[in-house]
Amino acid sequence: MDAKPIDQRDIENEWDADIYRVYFWTADGGGCEEHELTGVQDVHEVLAWAATNAGDRVPEIFVRHDHSQEHGLIRIAGGRPSAA
């Protein structure tokens, strides 16, 4: 990891994250259960919800970002397990 000071004025836009996606993967990455979370305070609430509901599954967490006519996901935690 590399951490360095930045000039906060280099950003032109800032959006609040209000839609999150949580994917619960089976350990082998072959199966997935998907959830969309809205009405949450912040990412800490999403992380806590995912941890509580994961069971033996692997959570992958995204922020849904809507820009103009496009919808996209920005991964913020976890990842899909590799297929065995």
N, C-alpha and C positions, 0 to 999 in steps of 0.2 A: 504494500500500500504506500502511496505517496500522498502526503498532505501538505498543502502550501497555502499561504494567505492569498486572497483574491480581492479584486475590486468589485464590490457589490453593485456598482453602477453598470456592469457589463450585461445585465439582464434587461430585456425590453418588456417582457410580460411575466406575470405570475398568476397562477390559477390555484384555487383550493381544490384538493382531491375530494370528490364527493361520491364516486362510484368505484368500488373495488371488486375484483374477481378473485375468488379463492378456488383453486383446483386441488382436490385431494387425490393423489396418485397411489395406486397399489405399489407395494415395494418393488415389483418387477417393472413398473412403468407401463404395464399393459392395459390398465383400467383407470378410469378417472371419473370423479364426481365433481360437478362444477356448481358454484354458487356465486351470485352477485349480491353484494352488500351495499346498502344505501342507508342514509340517515345515521352514520357513525360520526363520532367526534373527531377521531384522528387515526393514524396508522396503528397506534398502540392498542386501540380497541379492536381493530381488525386482527392484529397479531394474537391477541388474547383469545378472540373467538376461534381463530384457526387452531390454536394450541388445544383449546378445550374440546373441539370437535374432530380433531385429526384421528384419534384412536391409533391404530397401527399403520395409518396411511401417511404419506409424505405430502405436506402442504406446499403449494407454489402460489405466491401472492402477487397480484398485479394491481396497478391503478389503471382504470379505464380513462383514456384521454380522448375527448371528442374535439376535433378541430375542423371547422367548416363542414364539409360533407363526409369527412373520414372519421372512422372510429379506430382507435388503436389501444394496445396494452403496453404498459411499461412495467417490467418485472421489478419488484422491490424486495422479494425474499424467496428463498427456496429454488427449486428446479425439478424438472421431471427426472425421475430415476432412470438410469440406463437399463435397457432391456437386457436380460440375462442371456 
